[in-house]
């Protein structure tokens, strides 16, 4: 019995994989918007501060500017990941961004539930 020493390349870029990636990138954009809206709500209620130092001043003083900055940073990033979708690093980046936003939204949910229990 002989074994092949040649590496086996996994195909990147099948239609099914691109459908998944498309959904992941759309979810990132939606989660970004949810994060922005929830963050502004907490800030306006006086219950939280923006954690991102680069966006803190906008979040606390210019809600529209904050929203535009969030959209203006994340949406082109998602498009860039889509453009390079055949590269493994872009796939890793997309799933990493998805995981981060997922955890951020879980944090918002935990904060919301703590307020409901306390109130």
VMD Tcl script that builds the backbone (N, CA, C; Angstrom):
set m [mol new atoms 357]
animate dup $m
set s [atomselect $m all]
$s set {name element resname resid chain x y z} {
  {N N UNK 1 A 0.852 -1.166 0.000}
  {CA C UNK 1 A 0.000 0.000 0.000}
  {C C UNK 1 A 0.897 1.228 0.000}
  {N N UNK 2 A 0.706 2.110 -0.958}
  {CA C UNK 2 A 1.517 3.314 -1.093}
  {C C UNK 2 A 0.671 4.540 -0.753}
  {N N UNK 3 A 1.298 5.464 -0.049}
  {CA C UNK 3 A 0.638 6.708 0.295}
  {C C UNK 3 A 1.225 7.838 -0.536}
  {N N UNK 4 A 0.383 8.734 -0.944}
  {CA C UNK 4 A 0.835 9.877 -1.723}
  {C C UNK 4 A 1.354 10.955 -0.787}
  {N N UNK 5 A 2.510 11.485 -1.094}
  {CA C UNK 5 A 3.082 12.553 -0.273}
  {C C UNK 5 A 2.644 13.928 -0.751}
  {N N UNK 6 A 1.935 13.976 -1.851}
  {CA C UNK 6 A 1.505 15.267 -2.392}
  {C C UNK 6 A 0.402 15.859 -1.517}
  {N N UNK 7 A 0.485 17.150 -1.234}
  {CA C UNK 7 A -0.567 17.781 -0.424}
  {C C UNK 7 A -1.886 17.821 -1.193}
  {N N UNK 8 A -2.953 17.691 -0.455}
  {CA C UNK 8 A -4.285 17.752 -1.050}
  {C C UNK 8 A -4.819 19.157 -0.826}
  {N N UNK 9 A -5.135 19.831 -1.908}
  {CA C UNK 9 A -5.656 21.187 -1.806}
  {C C UNK 9 A -7.165 21.144 -1.653}
  {N N UNK 10 A -7.655 21.831 -0.661}
  {CA C UNK 10 A -9.096 21.944 -0.486}
  {C C UNK 10 A -9.595 23.058 -1.393}
  {N N UNK 11 A -10.686 22.825 -2.078}
  {CA C UNK 11 A -11.172 23.878 -2.974}
  {C C UNK 11 A -11.739 25.056 -2.188}
  {N N UNK 12 A -11.306 26.238 -2.546}
  {CA C UNK 12 A -11.854 27.464 -1.969}
  {C C UNK 12 A -12.588 28.169 -3.095}
  {N N UNK 13 A -13.821 28.469 -2.856}
  {CA C UNK 13 A -14.553 29.197 -3.861}
  {C C UNK 13 A -15.674 28.428 -4.519}
  {N N UNK 14 A -16.185 27.418 -3.857}
  {CA C UNK 14 A -17.341 26.747 -4.415}
  {C C UNK 14 A -18.565 27.646 -4.230}
  {N N UNK 15 A -19.597 27.382 -5.015}
  {CA C UNK 15 A -20.808 28.191 -4.915}
  {C C UNK 15 A -21.387 28.154 -3.503}
  {N N UNK 16 A -21.366 26.986 -2.890}
  {CA C UNK 16 A -21.910 26.858 -1.531}
  {C C UNK 16 A -21.090 27.673 -0.530}
  {N N UNK 17 A -19.779 27.640 -0.661}
  {CA C UNK 17 A -18.927 28.417 0.235}
  {C C UNK 17 A -19.164 29.915 0.058}
  {N N UNK 18 A -19.334 30.348 -1.177}
  {CA C UNK 18 A -19.584 31.762 -1.415}
  {C C UNK 18 A -20.948 32.193 -0.885}
  {N N UNK 19 A -21.932 31.309 -0.935}
  {CA C UNK 19 A -23.240 31.642 -0.340}
  {C C UNK 19 A -23.099 31.826 1.163}
  {N N UNK 20 A -22.343 30.942 1.800}
  {CA C UNK 20 A -22.109 31.070 3.243}
  {C C UNK 20 A -21.385 32.371 3.555}
  {N N UNK 21 A -20.338 32.647 2.796}
  {CA C UNK 21 A -19.560 33.860 3.042}
  {C C UNK 21 A -20.415 35.101 2.822}
  {N N UNK 22 A -21.244 35.103 1.792}
  {CA C UNK 22 A -22.143 36.221 1.534}
  {C C UNK 22 A -23.043 36.461 2.748}
  {N N UNK 23 A -23.593 35.399 3.297}
  {CA C UNK 23 A -24.445 35.523 4.486}
  {C C UNK 23 A -23.678 36.020 5.694}
  {N N UNK 24 A -22.468 35.537 5.871}
  {CA C UNK 24 A -21.630 35.971 6.995}
  {C C UNK 24 A -21.328 37.466 6.881}
  {N N UNK 25 A -20.979 37.920 5.693}
  {CA C UNK 25 A -20.648 39.339 5.507}
  {C C UNK 25 A -21.873 40.228 5.680}
  {N N UNK 26 A -23.020 39.783 5.213}
  {CA C UNK 26 A -24.254 40.548 5.437}
  {C C UNK 26 A -24.586 40.605 6.920}
  {N N UNK 27 A -24.369 39.497 7.611}
  {CA C UNK 27 A -24.618 39.468 9.058}
  {C C UNK 27 A -23.687 40.435 9.788}
  {N N UNK 28 A -22.448 40.541 9.343}
  {CA C UNK 28 A -21.505 41.482 9.962}
  {C C UNK 28 A -22.016 42.911 9.834}
  {N N UNK 29 A -22.490 43.283 8.658}
  {CA C UNK 29 A -22.995 44.641 8.440}
  {C C UNK 29 A -24.220 44.892 9.316}
  {N N UNK 30 A -25.123 43.931 9.405}
  {CA C UNK 30 A -26.326 44.078 10.233}
  {C C UNK 30 A -25.962 44.147 11.712}
  {N N UNK 31 A -25.048 43.287 12.151}
  {CA C UNK 31 A -24.640 43.313 13.557}
  {C C UNK 31 A -23.935 44.617 13.894}
  {N N UNK 32 A -23.171 45.175 12.952}
  {CA C UNK 32 A -22.535 46.471 13.152}
  {C C UNK 32 A -23.587 47.547 13.391}
  {N N UNK 33 A -24.648 47.540 12.581}
  {CA C UNK 33 A -25.720 48.527 12.753}
  {C C UNK 33 A -26.430 48.341 14.093}
  {N N UNK 34 A -26.701 47.101 14.459}
  {CA C UNK 34 A -27.335 46.836 15.762}
  {C C UNK 34 A -26.451 47.315 16.910}
  {N N UNK 35 A -25.172 47.040 16.801}
  {CA C UNK 35 A -24.232 47.491 17.829}
  {C C UNK 35 A -24.253 49.013 17.940}
  {N N UNK 36 A -24.256 49.693 16.808}
  {CA C UNK 36 A -24.257 51.158 16.826}
  {C C UNK 36 A -25.526 51.703 17.469}
  {N N UNK 37 A -26.674 51.167 17.086}
  {CA C UNK 37 A -27.949 51.642 17.638}
  {C C UNK 37 A -28.019 51.368 19.138}
  {N N UNK 38 A -27.664 50.158 19.544}
  {CA C UNK 38 A -27.713 49.820 20.970}
  {C C UNK 38 A -26.716 50.654 21.773}
  {N N UNK 39 A -25.528 50.841 21.221}
  {CA C UNK 39 A -24.525 51.655 21.915}
  {C C UNK 39 A -25.023 53.076 22.118}
  {N N UNK 40 A -25.585 53.669 21.070}
  {CA C UNK 40 A -26.115 55.029 21.204}
  {C C UNK 40 A -27.246 55.078 22.219}
  {N N UNK 41 A -28.079 54.060 22.249}
  {CA C UNK 41 A -29.158 54.007 23.238}
  {C C UNK 41 A -28.627 53.987 24.658}
  {N N UNK 42 A -27.615 53.162 24.905}
  {CA C UNK 42 A -27.028 53.081 26.255}
  {C C UNK 42 A -26.357 54.393 26.627}
  {N N UNK 43 A -25.674 55.007 25.667}
  {CA C UNK 43 A -24.990 56.273 25.939}
  {C C UNK 43 A -26.000 57.374 26.239}
  {N N UNK 44 A -27.049 57.478 25.431}
  {CA C UNK 44 A -28.050 58.526 25.640}
  {C C UNK 44 A -28.815 58.323 26.937}
  {N N UNK 45 A -28.927 57.075 27.388}
  {CA C UNK 45 A -29.584 56.807 28.663}
  {C C UNK 45 A -28.630 57.030 29.838}
  {N N UNK 46 A -27.368 57.317 29.541}
  {CA C UNK 46 A -26.384 57.547 30.598}
  {C C UNK 46 A -25.924 56.270 31.278}
  {N N UNK 47 A -26.065 55.130 30.608}
  {CA C UNK 47 A -25.739 53.849 31.227}
  {C C UNK 47 A -24.420 53.246 30.760}
  {N N UNK 48 A -23.830 53.818 29.715}
  {CA C UNK 48 A -22.598 53.226 29.177}
  {C C UNK 48 A -21.794 54.281 28.435}
  {N N UNK 49 A -20.573 53.900 28.093}
  {CA C UNK 49 A -19.696 54.718 27.274}
  {C C UNK 49 A -19.199 53.869 26.120}
  {N N UNK 50 A -18.844 54.519 25.034}
  {CA C UNK 50 A -18.282 53.807 23.886}
  {C C UNK 50 A -16.917 53.253 24.263}
  {N N UNK 51 A -16.707 51.965 23.998}
  {CA C UNK 51 A -15.446 51.317 24.351}
  {C C UNK 51 A -14.337 51.615 23.342}
  {N N UNK 52 A -14.694 51.877 22.092}
  {CA C UNK 52 A -13.713 52.144 21.053}
  {C C UNK 52 A -13.202 53.578 21.200}
  {N N UNK 53 A -11.943 53.719 21.531}
  {CA C UNK 53 A -11.361 55.046 21.774}
  {C C UNK 53 A -11.414 55.936 20.542}
  {N N UNK 54 A -11.344 55.348 19.358}
  {CA C UNK 54 A -11.367 56.145 18.124}
  {C C UNK 54 A -12.742 56.738 17.840}
  {N N UNK 55 A -13.787 56.076 18.309}
  {CA C UNK 55 A -15.150 56.532 18.035}
  {C C UNK 55 A -15.836 57.150 19.251}
  {N N UNK 56 A -15.155 57.174 20.377}
  {CA C UNK 56 A -15.765 57.632 21.628}
  {C C UNK 56 A -16.305 59.058 21.533}
  {N N UNK 57 A -15.503 59.977 21.011}
  {CA C UNK 57 A -15.953 61.371 20.928}
  {C C UNK 57 A -17.179 61.507 20.032}
  {N N UNK 58 A -17.186 60.800 18.913}
  {CA C UNK 58 A -18.356 60.846 18.031}
  {C C UNK 58 A -19.584 60.259 18.709}
  {N N UNK 59 A -19.407 59.136 19.368}
  {CA C UNK 59 A -20.546 58.467 20.009}
  {C C UNK 59 A -21.175 59.348 21.082}
  {N N UNK 60 A -20.368 60.110 21.781}
  {CA C UNK 60 A -20.879 60.930 22.875}
  {C C UNK 60 A -21.306 62.325 22.447}
  {N N UNK 61 A -20.897 62.750 21.235}
  {CA C UNK 61 A -21.235 64.114 20.853}
  {C C UNK 61 A -21.920 64.267 19.509}
  {N N UNK 62 A -21.851 63.253 18.669}
  {CA C UNK 62 A -22.394 63.379 17.324}
  {C C UNK 62 A -22.918 62.011 16.875}
  {N N UNK 63 A -24.162 61.725 17.215}
  {CA C UNK 63 A -24.732 60.412 16.930}
  {C C UNK 63 A -24.717 60.091 15.438}
  {N N UNK 64 A -25.054 61.070 14.609}
  {CA C UNK 64 A -25.068 60.830 13.162}
  {C C UNK 64 A -23.659 60.553 12.655}
  {N N UNK 65 A -22.691 61.300 13.136}
  {CA C UNK 65 A -21.300 61.074 12.757}
  {C C UNK 65 A -20.827 59.695 13.185}
  {N N UNK 66 A -21.255 59.286 14.374}
  {CA C UNK 66 A -20.907 57.962 14.879}
  {C C UNK 66 A -21.467 56.872 13.969}
  {N N UNK 67 A -22.740 57.006 13.606}
  {CA C UNK 67 A -23.365 56.015 12.727}
  {C C UNK 67 A -22.666 55.973 11.370}
  {N N UNK 68 A -22.387 57.153 10.821}
  {CA C UNK 68 A -21.717 57.202 9.519}
  {C C UNK 68 A -20.311 56.610 9.590}
  {N N UNK 69 A -19.604 56.852 10.679}
  {CA C UNK 69 A -18.261 56.287 10.841}
  {C C UNK 69 A -18.326 54.765 10.937}
  {N N UNK 70 A -19.277 54.252 11.724}
  {CA C UNK 70 A -19.410 52.794 11.851}
  {C C UNK 70 A -19.736 52.168 10.496}
  {N N UNK 71 A -20.691 52.755 9.796}
  {CA C UNK 71 A -21.065 52.227 8.485}
  {C C UNK 71 A -19.909 52.397 7.496}
  {N N UNK 72 A -19.256 53.549 7.573}
  {CA C UNK 72 A -18.170 53.857 6.653}
  {C C UNK 72 A -16.919 53.034 6.855}
  {N N UNK 73 A -16.764 52.432 8.017}
  {CA C UNK 73 A -15.607 51.579 8.268}
  {C C UNK 73 A -15.915 50.103 8.014}
  {N N UNK 74 A -17.040 49.641 8.500}
  {CA C UNK 74 A -17.345 48.213 8.440}
  {C C UNK 74 A -17.838 47.776 7.068}
  {N N UNK 75 A -18.700 48.546 6.443}
  {CA C UNK 75 A -19.244 48.148 5.137}
  {C C UNK 75 A -18.162 48.016 4.063}
  {N N UNK 76 A -17.270 48.995 3.912}
  {CA C UNK 76 A -16.183 48.792 2.939}
  {C C UNK 76 A -15.261 47.630 3.313}
  {N N UNK 77 A -15.096 47.405 4.615}
  {CA C UNK 77 A -14.304 46.252 5.050}
  {C C UNK 77 A -14.935 44.944 4.611}
  {N N UNK 78 A -16.251 44.856 4.735}
  {CA C UNK 78 A -16.963 43.653 4.285}
  {C C UNK 78 A -16.838 43.498 2.774}
  {N N UNK 79 A -16.933 44.606 2.047}
  {CA C UNK 79 A -16.760 44.541 0.588}
  {C C UNK 79 A -15.344 44.098 0.205}
  {N N UNK 80 A -14.370 44.563 0.947}
  {CA C UNK 80 A -12.992 44.163 0.688}
  {C C UNK 80 A -12.802 42.663 0.929}
  {N N UNK 81 A -13.393 42.166 2.005}
  {CA C UNK 81 A -13.313 40.732 2.269}
  {C C UNK 81 A -14.000 39.942 1.159}
  {N N UNK 82 A -15.106 40.461 0.649}
  {CA C UNK 82 A -15.802 39.781 -0.451}
  {C C UNK 82 A -14.941 39.796 -1.722}
  {N N UNK 83 A -14.299 40.918 -1.964}
  {CA C UNK 83 A -13.455 41.024 -3.168}
  {C C UNK 83 A -12.337 39.988 -3.158}
  {N N UNK 84 A -11.771 39.737 -1.988}
  {CA C UNK 84 A -10.670 38.781 -1.856}
  {C C UNK 84 A -11.140 37.437 -1.299}
  {N N UNK 85 A -12.383 37.096 -1.575}
  {CA C UNK 85 A -13.004 35.903 -1.007}
  {C C UNK 85 A -12.309 34.599 -1.366}
  {N N UNK 86 A -11.506 34.574 -2.369}
  {CA C UNK 86 A -10.813 33.343 -2.745}
  {C C UNK 86 A -9.509 33.155 -1.974}
  {N N UNK 87 A -9.174 34.101 -1.143}
  {CA C UNK 87 A -7.954 34.002 -0.338}
  {C C UNK 87 A -8.310 33.543 1.078}
  {N N UNK 88 A -7.588 32.576 1.577}
  {CA C UNK 88 A -7.903 32.053 2.917}
  {C C UNK 88 A -7.901 33.116 4.008}
  {N N UNK 89 A -7.008 34.097 3.933}
  {CA C UNK 89 A -6.945 35.130 4.963}
  {C C UNK 89 A -8.228 35.956 5.000}
  {N N UNK 90 A -8.832 36.187 3.852}
  {CA C UNK 90 A -10.105 36.925 3.812}
  {C C UNK 90 A -11.210 36.121 4.492}
  {N N UNK 91 A -11.200 34.824 4.300}
  {CA C UNK 91 A -12.195 33.963 4.939}
  {C C UNK 91 A -12.008 33.990 6.456}
  {N N UNK 92 A -10.776 33.875 6.891}
  {CA C UNK 92 A -10.479 33.931 8.326}
  {C C UNK 92 A -10.895 35.292 8.887}
  {N N UNK 93 A -10.602 36.363 8.158}
  {CA C UNK 93 A -10.986 37.705 8.593}
  {C C UNK 93 A -12.492 37.856 8.722}
  {N N UNK 94 A -13.232 37.297 7.765}
  {CA C UNK 94 A -14.696 37.393 7.807}
  {C C UNK 94 A -15.245 36.658 9.023}
  {N N UNK 95 A -14.757 35.458 9.266}
  {CA C UNK 95 A -15.255 34.712 10.422}
  {C C UNK 95 A -14.795 35.327 11.735}
  {N N UNK 96 A -13.602 35.923 11.743}
  {CA C UNK 96 A -13.143 36.627 12.938}
  {C C UNK 96 A -14.010 37.835 13.250}
  {N N UNK 97 A -14.335 38.620 12.225}
  {CA C UNK 97 A -15.199 39.789 12.419}
  {C C UNK 97 A -16.590 39.364 12.874}
  {N N UNK 98 A -17.092 38.286 12.277}
  {CA C UNK 98 A -18.401 37.773 12.680}
  {C C UNK 98 A -18.385 37.378 14.152}
  {N N UNK 99 A -17.357 36.671 14.575}
  {CA C UNK 99 A -17.254 36.237 15.969}
  {C C UNK 99 A -17.186 37.434 16.915}
  {N N UNK 100 A -16.425 38.444 16.557}
  {CA C UNK 100 A -16.305 39.633 17.410}
  {C C UNK 100 A -17.651 40.329 17.551}
  {N N UNK 101 A -18.352 40.545 16.443}
  {CA C UNK 101 A -19.659 41.209 16.524}
  {C C UNK 101 A -20.676 40.344 17.253}
  {N N UNK 102 A -20.586 39.050 17.087}
  {CA C UNK 102 A -21.471 38.146 17.816}
  {C C UNK 102 A -21.267 38.313 19.320}
  {N N UNK 103 A -20.015 38.354 19.739}
  {CA C UNK 103 A -19.711 38.523 21.164}
  {C C UNK 103 A -20.129 39.901 21.670}
  {N N UNK 104 A -19.958 40.925 20.852}
  {CA C UNK 104 A -20.390 42.278 21.231}
  {C C UNK 104 A -21.901 42.306 21.441}
  {N N UNK 105 A -22.645 41.677 20.533}
  {CA C UNK 105 A -24.102 41.659 20.679}
  {C C UNK 105 A -24.541 40.817 21.868}
  {N N UNK 106 A -23.812 39.759 22.175}
  {CA C UNK 106 A -24.105 39.002 23.401}
  {C C UNK 106 A -23.903 39.883 24.629}
  {N N UNK 107 A -22.887 40.725 24.581}
  {CA C UNK 107 A -22.638 41.656 25.686}
  {C C UNK 107 A -23.805 42.639 25.827}
  {N N UNK 108 A -24.289 43.159 24.705}
  {CA C UNK 108 A -25.462 44.041 24.744}
  {C C UNK 108 A -26.662 43.305 25.345}
  {N N UNK 109 A -26.861 42.071 24.947}
  {CA C UNK 109 A -27.969 41.284 25.460}
  {C C UNK 109 A -27.832 41.037 26.957}
  {N N UNK 110 A -26.638 40.733 27.395}
  {CA C UNK 110 A -26.388 40.514 28.829}
  {C C UNK 110 A -26.653 41.805 29.611}
  {N N UNK 111 A -26.223 42.928 29.082}
  {CA C UNK 111 A -26.455 44.214 29.731}
  {C C UNK 111 A -27.952 44.511 29.813}
  {N N UNK 112 A -28.658 44.229 28.710}
  {CA C UNK 112 A -30.109 44.441 28.696}
  {C C UNK 112 A -30.822 43.576 29.731}
  {N N UNK 113 A -30.427 42.327 29.798}
  {CA C UNK 113 A -31.084 41.428 30.746}
  {C C UNK 113 A -30.778 41.837 32.193}
  {N N UNK 114 A -29.568 42.342 32.443}
  {CA C UNK 114 A -29.243 42.806 33.786}
  {C C UNK 114 A -30.094 43.995 34.165}
  {N N UNK 115 A -30.388 44.879 33.216}
  {CA C UNK 115 A -31.238 46.026 33.496}
  {C C UNK 115 A -32.682 45.598 33.778}
  {N N UNK 116 A -33.153 44.605 33.044}
  {CA C UNK 116 A -34.520 44.113 33.242}
  {C C UNK 116 A -34.632 43.469 34.619}
  {N N UNK 117 A -33.669 42.666 34.989}
  {CA C UNK 117 A -33.708 41.996 36.303}
  {C C UNK 117 A -33.606 43.021 37.426}
  {N N UNK 118 A -32.758 44.032 37.241}
  {CA C UNK 118 A -32.555 45.051 38.289}
  {C C UNK 118 A -33.766 45.987 38.400}
  {N N UNK 119 A -34.476 46.160 37.283}
  {CA C UNK 119 A -35.557 47.138 37.281}
  {C C UNK 119 A -36.819 46.531 37.683}
}
mol reanalyze $m
mol bondsrecalc $m
mol representation Tube
mol addrep $m
